[in-house]
């Protein structure tokens, strides 16, 4: 009989129990135990773990691990905390996550395209005023990041009639999308985007990517949607760009510290929409099916799914 699967997280007991129930339903042949439930002998021999922001000390207490499967698509915290000595890491690649993110990108693009923040402000001031309509075909949506999430978002935006351009670390080809790369490509994307949507993973290369100098390259009156990670955007520089009128609005779903502290200036800023990290919620059932399929393939063939490149951070 194979050794049990360790479930290692920083969740409370109730949340962990719900996840284990979903995982056990997807792979009833497996014995899935929380870290705290493992005996000393099981901790010594367990060779695989399912993780959700685990305590690095718990991972270190499982010396036989050959790989770990994250329940999240973003693995920057895992990479940072576990370091080079970490076992192979597989991140969640769930088509449902891409669909939900693309849905959110389109929804909040419409929010900005149809001037919803301005209408909300007019309502608060009891102003009855029709604003000029901007046709999707007159606007360019720039996607900062063209991985699975960016590609799905691009397809949804194209279907809605927007002009779409995108930037990525390596060259990409997506039908109907102007694809850019490198420093020159990034500058071009910033200069032409009416709405910039941030979808890049957080790495050493993307931390602080949108700083004062790059925000200054954006169109006068352009808007920003950040669905990536908070540290990709320099918060003080963003506020300065909004205050100066360089940017018209920012929709922010991710922040340096979460939950967002009540003292943050983002809460009360008239040109900021704050969201509580809800752009692409993880589906337990869908995630459990993906993990179960990867585990089953590993049991049968001994081959791992695609693992995280620790030098790139994703």
N, C-alpha and C positions, 0 to 999 in steps of 0.2 A: 504494500500500500504506500502511495506517495506521502511524503511528509506534508503536514498541514500548511496552509497558506496563512501567512501573518497579515493581519490588517493593522496598520500603524498610522495613527493620526493624532491630531491635537483636538479632535472633536470632543464634545461632552458625551457622556455615556448614551444618552437618548439618541442623539444624531448618529452616533456610531452604530447603534443597534439597527436603526432604519437602513443604513447603507449595507450592513452585513446581511440583512434580510433580503434586500434586492440582489446582492451578489450571490447569495446561496440559492435564490430562486433561479438565477441564470445558469448556475453550475452546481446542481445538487450533488454531484459526485465528489465535490471537493469539500475538505474540512477547513473552514475559514474561521480563524480564531483571532480575537484582539490580542495585542501585544501582552496585555495584563493577564490574559488567560493562558498563555503559553507556559509550560513547565520549563525548568532549566534545561532539560534534555532537548525539548522541542526547540528552544531558542538556539541551541547549538547546531541542530541539524536542518532547520528550516532553510530552504534555498530560494524562496520567492516570496515577495511581499507586495500587497496592494497598499498604496500610501495616499494620504491626503495631508500635506504639510506636516510630515512627521517630525518628532523631536529627533535631532541627529544622534542623541545618546541612545535612543531606542534602536535606531538602525545599526549603530556600532555594536550593540549587544546581540546582534544576529550575525555572527561571523561567517556563516555558511551561505549568505545571500549571493546569488549569481546575477539576479536582476530584480528590479522593482517596477511596478506599473503605477503611474500616477493617475488619479481620478480626474485631474484637471488638465486642460490643454496647455496652460501656462506653467512652465517649470523653472522659472528664474530663481524662485526661492529655494527649490530643491538643489539646483546647481550651486547656488551661493553657499548654502548651509552644509551640504554634504562634501563639496569640494572634489578634487581629483581622485580621491580614494573611494569614491562612491561606486557601488555596483552599477551595472548598465541600467540606464533609466529609459523607460518607454513612456511617452506622454500620450494622453488621450487624443485620438483622432476620430471624431464622431461627426458624420455627415449631418446629424440633427443639430449639432452645435453650430455648424456653418450656416445651416438654414435659418436658425434663430438669429444669429448675428446679422446675416444679410437682411432679414426682416427689420431688425432694429436700425440698421444703417439707412434703409429706405424710409422708415417711419420718421426718423429725426432729420433726415435730409428734407423730407416734405415739410416738416415743422419749420425749418429755416427758409425753404424756398417759398412757402406761402406766408412768410412774415408773421408767424404766430406770436413770437415775443413782442413785436410791435403792437399787435392787436390786443394782447394781454395788458400791455402798458396803457393803451388807449382806454381799455375798459376800466382800469383802475382810476383813470382821470376823467371818466365819463365823456370821452371824445368819440363822436360818431364820424369816422373818416375812412373812406375806401382808399387802400393803397394800390399802387400799380402792380399788376400781375406779371410775374416772371415765368415765361414758358420754360419747361425743362430743357428744351433744345437750345435755349439761349445761355445755359449755365454749364460750367465744367466742374465736375466733382472729382477731386483729387484723392486717390487712395494711397496712403503712406503704408505700404506693406501689401504684397500680392501673394501671400501664402494661401492656404485653403480658405481662410476667412475672407481675405481680400478678393480672391477670385470669385467666390460666391456672391459677395457684395457687388462686384463689378457687373456680373450677369443680371442681377436684380435691377440695378440702376440703369443699365442699358435698355432693359425691357420697359422701363418707365419713361424712356425718352431722353435721359440726360446724356450729355457728353461726358465720357469717363477717361481719365488718365490715371496712371498708377506708377508708383516707384517701388523698386525692390533692390535687395543687395546684389542679386545675380539677375542676369537677363531672363525675362519672361516673355512669352507670346500668348496673348489672349485676344481672340477675335473681337474686333470693334473697339478695342482699348488701346490708347496710346501708351506704350510701356516705356519706362525710363529707368536708368540706373546711374550709379556714381554721383559725385558731387555736382556735376553739371546738370544731370538729370533731376536731382533734388531741387536745385535752384529753379529749373524750368517748371517743375510741378508746383512749387510754392507761388511762382509768379502768375500762373495761369488759372489757379483754382479759385472758384467762387466759394466753394465749401471744401475744406480739407478734412478728411476722415483718417484718423490715426489708428492703425491696426497692427503695428509692428510689435514683435516680442521685445521684452526688456532685456537688453544685453549691455555690455560695456560700451558698445558702439552706438546704442540708441538712447542711453541714459543722457538726459539733457539735450536731446537732438533738436527739439524746438525751443531754442533760446532766443534772446533778444535780436541777434543779428539775422537769424533765419525768419523769425516772425516779421521782421521789417521788410523782408522780400515779398511778403504776401500782398495781394491786391488791397487797395484801400476799400474797407467795408466788407472784406471777406469774412467767413465764419469758420469756426473750428469745431469738430466733434472728436473727442478723445475716448475711444473704446479700447485702448491698448493697456497701458499701465501709467499710473500717475507720474512717476519720475521721468517719463519720456518728454514731458513738457515742464519747463522751468516756471513754476507757479508765479513768482514775482514778475517775471518777464511777460507772462500772459496777461496779468492784471494791468501792467503798464500799457500793453498793446491795446487792450480794451478801453482803458481810460483815455488814451490819446485819440481814439477813433480809428486807428489802423484796422482793428478787427471790430465787427459789428456785434458778434455774439459768440459764446462758447457753450457747447453742450458737453458736460463733463460727467463721466460715469465712473472714473477711476482717479485715485488720489494717492499722494505720498503716504498718508496715514489714513487708514480706514478702521472703523467708521470715521467720517470727516469730523474733526473737532468742532464744537459749537462756536469757537472763537475764530474759525477760518473766515476770511473776508469773502470767500466764494459764496457763502450762504446768502448774504444780503446784497451781493453785487447785482445791479439791475441788468447787466448784460451777460449773466451766467445762469444757465439751467443746471442744477445739481441733481444727479441721479445716484441711487444707492447701489452701484455696481450690479445692475440688472440687465445690461444689454444682451447678454447671452447666458442665461442660467443653465446650469448643468442638469440634464435629465437623468435621474438615478437609473431608471429602467433601461434607457438607451445606453448609458455608460456601462452598466452592468453587462449588457449583451456584448458590447465591444470588447470589454476586458475578458469575458468568458470565452469569446472566439479566439482571442490571442493566447489565452492559457491553454485552450484545447489544442491549438496548432502546435504550441511548444511541447506539450505532453506527447503529441504524436510524432513530431519530427525532430525535436530538439533545437529547432531554429527559433531565434528571437525575432519579434517584429522590429521595425526600424527603431534604432535607439538614438538618444539625444547626443549630438556632437558637443562635448563638454567645452571645446574651444570656442564654438559659436554661441553656446548657451541655449540651443533649441534644436 
